[in-house]
Amino acid sequence: MAKRDSFLVRMDPAIIKALKQWAADELRSVNGQVEYVIRDALRKEGRLPKPKPSEDTSS
């Protein structure tokens, strides 16, 4: 598994409450939902690093 960094985020309690509900609605953890939202925004803006080519040469 890839190394993962952590960081602290301070947010308005209303935003956290809405985020928790959104995560529950989509059957994700709050952490998973935050990562999903950020990754999707980065992808839409073309700022997500390109994935490294797979080392699988079985095709």
Contact map, one row per residue, 1 for C-alpha under 8 A:
11100000000000000000000000000000000000000000000000000000000
11110000000000000000000000000000000000000000000000000000000
11111000000000000000000000000000000000000000000000000000000
01111100000000000000000000000000000000000000000000000000000
00111110000000000000000000000000000000000000000000000000000
00011111000000000000000000000000000000000000000000000000000
00001111100000000000000000000000000000000000000000000000000
00000111110000000000000000000000000000000000000000000000000
00000011111000000000000000000000000000000000000000000000000
00000001111100000000000000000000000000000000000000000000000
00000000111110110000000000000000000000000000000000000000000
00000000011111110000000000000000000000000000000000000000000
00000000001111111000000000000000000000000000000000000000000
00000000000111111100000000000000000000000000000000000000000
00000000001111111110000000000000000000000000000000000000000
00000000001111111111000000000000000000000000000000000000000
00000000000011111111100000000000000000000000000000000000000
00000000000001111111110000000000000000000000000000000000000
00000000000000111111111000000100110000000000000000000000000
00000000000000011111111100001100000000000000000000000000000
00000000000000001111111110000000000000000000000000000000000
00000000000000000111111111000000100000000000000000000000000
00000000000000000011111111111101100000000000000000000000000
00000000000000000001111111111100000000000000000000000000000
00000000000000000000111111110000000000000000000000000000000
00000000000000000000011111110000000000000000000000000000000
00000000000000000000001111111000000000000000000000000000000
00000000000000000000001111111111100000000000000000000000000
00000000000000000001001100111111100000000000000000000000000
00000000000000000011001100011111110000000000000000000000000
00000000000000000000000000011111111000000000000000000000000
00000000000000000000001000011111111100000000000000000000000
00000000000000000010011000011111111110000000000000000000000
00000000000000000010000000000111111111000000000000000000000
00000000000000000000000000000011111111100000000000000000000
00000000000000000000000000000001111111110000000000000000000
00000000000000000000000000000000111111111000000000000000000
00000000000000000000000000000000011111111100000000000000000
00000000000000000000000000000000001111111110000100000000000
00000000000000000000000000000000000111111111000000000000000
00000000000000000000000000000000000011111111100000000000000
00000000000000000000000000000000000001111111111100000000000
00000000000000000000000000000000000000111111111100000000000
00000000000000000000000000000000000000011111111000000000000
00000000000000000000000000000000000000001111111100000000000
00000000000000000000000000000000000000000111111100000000000
00000000000000000000000000000000000000000111111110000000000
00000000000000000000000000000000000000100110111111000000000
00000000000000000000000000000000000000000000001111100000000
00000000000000000000000000000000000000000000000111110000000
00000000000000000000000000000000000000000000000011111000000
00000000000000000000000000000000000000000000000001111100000
00000000000000000000000000000000000000000000000000111110000
00000000000000000000000000000000000000000000000000011111100
00000000000000000000000000000000000000000000000000001111100
00000000000000000000000000000000000000000000000000000111111
00000000000000000000000000000000000000000000000000000111111
00000000000000000000000000000000000000000000000000000001111
00000000000000000000000000000000000000000000000000000001111
